[in-house]
Amino acid sequence: ETFLGAEQSKLLEGVMLLLASALMIYVSGWLFVKQDPRAWQSYIHAQADQAMKSQQSGLAIGVLSFLAVIREGAETVIFYHALTNSEGGWTSPIIAGFVIAAVVLAVLFVAMRLLTVRLPLRPLFIVTSAFLFVMAFRFLGAGVHELQEAHILPESPIDMPALLSTIGFQKTIEALLPQLVLVALAAAGYAGLRLRKATPQS
């Protein structure tokens, strides 16, 4: 706010939150679609085959690895930037969650390396997909709210039970509508995916 001013800062935070929400939605949907181990293995083999068939296979594999790592790193940076903006900075719960997540990842890495433990892909992908969707839902509402505070969007307050507000539902029509649309689209996508899986392949 010192450099940009209050409204410009709110505008920037709103844009970052909406960008993070879009990224979380994409990754959440991608993970949910790839929850089938066969689909995941097919994706991995296709990517590897495409890299190996290149005339410069070593360079292709290197570029593929770099893009995979930088994409995950960028997602993490955007995620935490949006999260700290929506929660008012690096609060103790965020720091505690970061430390716990780092410890859990370290334990999983050691277990996989030393004990040759294979993580169950389906539960892992489903849980991660659900978590990212919830965060996308919250970021979407918070992003619209920041744009309202920047006086970019109007505000039409509505009464809402405290429980729904705690979950992440916003208390204005302009912020609540995109959240409801997101939930409806996710439900429709889930129903469509289940229907496609239930339909016999010809």
Buried (B, 14 or more C-beta within 10 A) or exposed (E): EEEEEEEEBBBBBBBBBBBBBBBBBEBBBEBBBBBBEEEBEEEEEEEEEEBEEBEEEEEBBEEBEEEEEEEEEEBEEBBBBBBBBBEEEEEEEBEEEEEEEEEEEEEEEEEEEEEEEEEEBEEEBBEBBEEBBBBBBBBBBBBBBBBBBBEBBEBEEEEEEEEEEEEBBBBBEBBBEBBEEBEEEBEEEEEEBEEEEEEEEE
